[in-house]
Amino acid sequence: MADSRYSPSARRRRLSALLRRVREDRGLKIDDVNRQLGWASGKLSRMERNEWKLPSPRDMKDLAEVYELPEDMREALMSLAREARVRGWWVEFRDVLRGGLADFESGASMIRTFEALLVPGLLQTPAYAAAILRGGRVLTDEDINRKVAGRMRRQEILTEDGPQVWAIVDEAALRKQVGGPEVMRAQIRHLVEMAEQPNVDIQVIRDNQGSHAAMDGSFMILDFPDPADLPLVYIETATEDLYLEQPEAIQHYVGIFGHICSAAETPEASVSHLESLI
């Protein structure tokens, strides 16, 4: 059974990439494999594109036979399929947690995040999070409470043995009086407290920096402890979650993060500025 630092989605993503690589190494076409196994025409392509939810160990066994894999590779496929089927805590909040971000966060070794107008979700207080959601003017109090509970549950990864979290926040997010002065003071005080944790770094981009490399909007970069699980970039829009996996796109956002890190105050100076706002 997987522990709390485990991401089934990352395992499924790795399994999809492995299936494609194994097939291509053997010079086999997708249609030929589907035909040999008596599968529907689109089944294997969906697997290789990671357009599946619960990989079947039986399917992995059948593919291992077709690909004539050695025993260690057969076991690797079976193990990844079993691990990808594990249901994490986020399943309980699937009504309010969009996409698979919480899943990926749970298995990340480093999370780099930039926010332009909001405090990052992993660092929000319940009152601040609720005030943001009320601002949308479309949710009931019950829905807001449920979403806040899910967001707070996400934050349980922020322990000493959790991922390294590196948050860069535009000063504009700190000046907005979300929820009123008291809520905002408590939120900034919480940021100061979180910055004391050894695995949390917070930097502020001051207004006097003017324009910077991340003016196009917020994003998150997630790295994973196993080199077989490649990094990904997460971007949230009003209607959907975007996950970028192409190496060129990831490198682009890593470059942006590097630039804004240089533009921001140091972690020590950022904490001093936060304290001055309380």
N, C-alpha and C positions, 0 to 999 in steps of 0.2 A: 504494500500500500504506500502511496506517495505521501510525503510530509507536506507541511504548510508552505514550503518554498518550491513547490512543484507546479509546473504549468502544462496541463494536458494539451493545450493549443500549440505550444511550442513543440511538443512531441509529435503531434499530428503534422505540423508543418515540416518537421525533419523527415518524417516517414514519407510524405509526398515527394520530397526532393530525392530521397533514397530510391524510391520506386522508379522514378523517371531515370535516374542515373544507371541503375542496374539494367533496365530494359534497353537503354541506348547503348550501353557497353556491349550488349549481346547482339546489337544490330537488328532488333525486332521492332516491327511496327505495331502500333496500338491496336489496329483493327485485327491483325493476325492473332494477338494475344487474347482479345475479346472472343474471337471466333473459336480458338482452341479451348477456351474455358466455358463456352456457351453463355457468355455474358452479353448484356445489352450493349449496343454499339458505343454509347457514351460513358460506360461505367469506369473503365480504366483511366480515361482522360480526366474525369472528375476527380478521381483519386490523386492523380499526378498534379492537378491544379489546386489541390487542397480545398475542393468544393464538397467536402463530406464532413460528417459530424462524429460518427462512431465507427471507426475502422473495425472490420471483422477479422479476428484471428484466423478464421477459416479461410477467408479470402487470401490472407498472407501465406497460409500454408499452400494453397493452390498455386499462387504466383511463384512461390519458392520451387515448386515442382517443375513448372514451365521453364523457369530460369535456371534450373539445375544448380541451385545454390549450395555451397558447402554448409555444414552444420552450424558453424558460428554465425553465418549470415542469416540462415533460417531463424535462428533464435533471436537475432537482432530485430528482424521484422516482427516476429511474434511479440517480443517484449515491448517494442514501440507501439504496436496496436493495442496491447493491454493497457499500457500507461496512458495512451490517448483517450481511452474510454472512461478514465476516472472522472467522477463528478465532484467539482470543487464547491466551496461555500457559495460562490457567486450564482450557482444554479437557483438558490433560494431567493435571489433578488433579480431573476431574469426579467421580471415584469418592469423593473425600473433601471437596471444597468444595461445600457445599450452596447451591443457588440461584445467583444472579448477582451477589453482592456484589463479588467481586474484579473483575468486568467493570466495574461502575459505579465502583468506587474508581479504576480505572486511568484513567478519563476525567474524574474530578472535579477541580475547581479549589479547593474547600474541603471538608474533612470535619470536622464537629463531632460529637463523641462523648461520651457520658456512661456511666460504668460504676459500679455500686453495690457490687459484691462482687468484681470482678476487675479486673486491669489490662487496658486495651483491647488487643484482638488485634494491632493494628498496632504496639504498643509492648512486646509480650511477648518474653522471651528463650526460646530453645528449651527449656531445662530447666523453666522455669515453665509453658510451654504443655504440655509432656509431663506434668507433675505434675497439671495440671487434668484432662487427658484420662484419666489413670490413676484419678483420683478417681471417674470414672463407673463403673468396675469392669465394663465390658462390652466393651472393645476389647482386641485382642491387641497385643503389642508392635509387630508389623509395621504394624498399622492406626494405632497412635499415631505411629510414626515417619513414616508417610506423611502424616498430618494435620499434624504439626509442619512437615514440609517444605513443604506447601502454604501454611501460615500464614507461614512465613519468606519464601516467594516473594511473598506479598502485600506484605510490608514493603519490597520493592524500589522501590516508588513514593516512598519517603521520602528523596528526593534534594533538592538545593537547587532544582531546577527542577520538583519535584513539587508536589502540592497543599499548601495551607495546612492543617495539622492542629491542631485545637484540642480538647484532651482534658481533661475534667473528671472527676476520680476521687474517690469517697467515701473518707474515711479508713479505713472498714471494710475496703476492699480491700487497704490497705497493712498492716493489722494481722494479717490472716490469714496464717499461716505455711504457705503453699502450697509443698509440696516440702521443707519444713524451713528452718531459719534461714539456711543458706548459700545456698540457691536464692533465698530471698526477698531477702537482702542484695544478691545479684548483680542481681536484677530491679530493685530500687530504684536501684542504682547505674546501671543501664542507663537508667532514666527520667531521672536527672540528666544523663546524657550526651546523651540525645535532646533534652532541653529546651535544650541549647546550639545546636541547629540553628535557623537563622533562620526556618524555616517550621513550627516545632513549638512550641506553647504548651501547658503542662500546669498545671492548677490543681487544688488539693486542697480538698475540703469537709471541714473539721475536725469532729470529733465534737461540739464545744461549740456548733455551729450548731443542733443539734437537728434538727427536721424541716425539710424543704426541698421545693421544687416538683417534684423528680423522684423522690420516694419510691416512685412506682408502678413504677419499673424503668428498665433501661438502654435507650438508643436511639442512633441515629446519623442525622445530617442531612447529605445530600450535595448540594453545589451544583456546577454545571457551567459551563465558560467561555462557552459559546454561550447567549445568552438564549432561543433556541428550545428548549433542553433545560431543562425546569423542574426545580426541586429535588425531592428525594424523601426520605422518612423510612424508615429501615430498623429493624425490630425483630426480634430473634431470640428464638424460643421453643424449648422442648425438642424440638418435633416439626416446626416449619416456620419459614420466613422470611416476614415480612410487609413489604410495600412500600406505603407510604401516599403517594398522589399528589394527593389532593384539596387544593386551596389552603387550605381551612379547617383541615384536619388539620396541614398543614405549618406554617401560621402558629401553631397551638397549640403545637407542639413548639419552634418558634423562640422563642416567648414563654417556655416552660419553660426553655430553655437560657439565655436572658437572665437569668432569675431566679436560676438556680443559679450563673451566672457572678458575679453580685453577691454571692451567699452564700459563694462560695469565696474562699480566700486568693488574693492576686495571684500571677501567675506567679513573680515574684522570691521572695516569701515562701513559695510552695509548694516551690520548689527548696531553700530553706533548711531547710524541714521535712523534705523527703526526705533531705537530707544528714544530718540529725540521727538518722535511722533506720538509717543504715548502720553 
